[in-house]
Amino acid sequence: MHIKWLQTCAKYYKNLVSFMDLERYLESEWVRTIGCTEPASIAYAAGVARRWLGKAARRIQLEVDQRTYKNCYAIGIPHTDIGGRTKTGIVWAAAIGASLKEANGLECFKDVTRQDILDAEALIKSGGVFISKVPTSHLYIDLILEDGDGHTVHTRIEETHTNLVLIERDGEVVEQKDGGSTDPTMEARRWAEGLDIPDMIQIAQGMGEGERARLKEGKDLNLKISRHGLQLFPHSFVELLESDPLTNISGHVCAGVYARMWGASMPVMSVAGSGNKGITLTVPISLIRDEWGVDESRQDEALLIGMLYTSKITSHLGSLSTVCGCSNAAGIGLAAALTYMRGGGEAEISRAVNNMVGNITGMICDGAKIGCALKTMTAVDAAFRATALAMSGVGIPYEDGIVGHEAEESIQNMVRIANGMHKTDEEILGIMDKKMAKIRKLLGKSAES
């Protein structure tokens, strides 16, 4: 009797901790953002530096990790459309950030004014923006602003997109903390990484009304940008989507990601530090509900399971990776979510994850850009197929390639493949650097290396 009582107390305590952690998890991993998160992170670092500098900058020295560099290479920046053309790229992200009067995290681009764009353009044309890459595998943004009187402000972001670890003014430290050890976002991902499928199901089923309301806000935001994105496509493409329910769903995801990468000035709800992951995960779950006759409660639970799985994989891969996070993290999370929506339990979800790992592992990330829209469409299509097979009792066998006995082993194998692709990143960046030589002439005298 005493042992049974202790077991009951331990189970109650574990559940209590899980629900407390869920609240913190949502605060860190279910976050509004405007525009791609890597340029926004650079602009945030520059905006904070501008606030401490107290005046306009004459020079920007920016060092970033190679993956942040490639994710800023061809990305549109919201609220920068002057004369029918949206500003793109890492130079503009840094220069606009240095022109901002306020630095509002991943939503900093919502405050961009016409004057900010003109100031950024003048700084770029004066040759005052210098970019370099550093050979590190984690997210790293190190920025120094200098005014015309020799004063400087130095800021640094590491591991996750808003984890500001250093503010230094004229060589004196103003704020400083350890890299990822105390970052709430890293803690949230480590928590998700430690969850197994039964844990995720239990946490999802125990959600309160407050958490469900927060999920609804994000679903609505992401569906809105997807519908906006459809208006940017030719009518013939939209007609094609209407011919088949599943093609319609993957097409909505494609449209939302396209609009975001193009630089649409609309907020989205990100998952695991990525708005594209958020769109990839939420839009199919929102659109398939009526088709499958699923009630909103189970839909919410499915979404949270998908989010937790996406964060779990992102914790393994890192905030940025050689492989496409929308396919290899959010795509797998979506398969887990869809399988739960269809009534699947632990065995079926594990089978769906295995099917995804055996199918889409290795899709590369060659930077954030409008072409990501097609990759997300592929990931969504694969997730529906993985789910249909899993619910029919069909899974890729253990004897095949890198697929494990169950989901956890398959994920570990996939991560091992991703971590072995460093040479791939070098080749991708080599191609980008050749292209940048031509683009640089259009940007003025600013240097990139």
Secondary structure as GFF3:
##gff-version 3
##sequence-region A 1 449
A	DSSP	alpha_helix	2	29	.	.	.	ID=ss1
A	DSSP	beta_strand	30	34	.	.	.	ID=ss2
A	DSSP	alpha_helix	37	53	.	.	.	ID=ss3
A	DSSP	beta_strand	59	65	.	.	.	ID=ss4
A	DSSP	alpha_helix	66	72	.	.	.	ID=ss5
A	DSSP	alpha_helix	90	97	.	.	.	ID=ss6
A	DSSP	three_ten_helix	105	111	.	.	.	ID=ss7
A	DSSP	alpha_helix	114	125	.	.	.	ID=ss8
A	DSSP	beta_strand	129	134	.	.	.	ID=ss9
A	DSSP	beta_strand	140	146	.	.	.	ID=ss10
A	DSSP	beta_strand	152	158	.	.	.	ID=ss11
A	DSSP	beta_strand	164	169	.	.	.	ID=ss12
A	DSSP	beta_strand	172	176	.	.	.	ID=ss13
A	DSSP	alpha_helix	184	193	.	.	.	ID=ss14
A	DSSP	alpha_helix	197	205	.	.	.	ID=ss15
A	DSSP	alpha_helix	209	230	.	.	.	ID=ss16
A	DSSP	alpha_helix	235	241	.	.	.	ID=ss17
A	DSSP	alpha_helix	245	262	.	.	.	ID=ss18
A	DSSP	beta_strand	267	271	.	.	.	ID=ss19
A	DSSP	alpha_helix	275	292	.	.	.	ID=ss20
A	DSSP	alpha_helix	296	317	.	.	.	ID=ss21
A	DSSP	alpha_helix	325	325	.	.	.	ID=ss22
A	DSSP	pi_helix	326	331	.	.	.	ID=ss23
A	DSSP	alpha_helix	332	341	.	.	.	ID=ss24
A	DSSP	alpha_helix	346	360	.	.	.	ID=ss25
A	DSSP	alpha_helix	372	391	.	.	.	ID=ss26
A	DSSP	alpha_helix	407	419	.	.	.	ID=ss27
A	DSSP	alpha_helix	422	443	.	.	.	ID=ss28
A	DSSP	beta_strand	447	448	.	.	.	ID=ss29
###
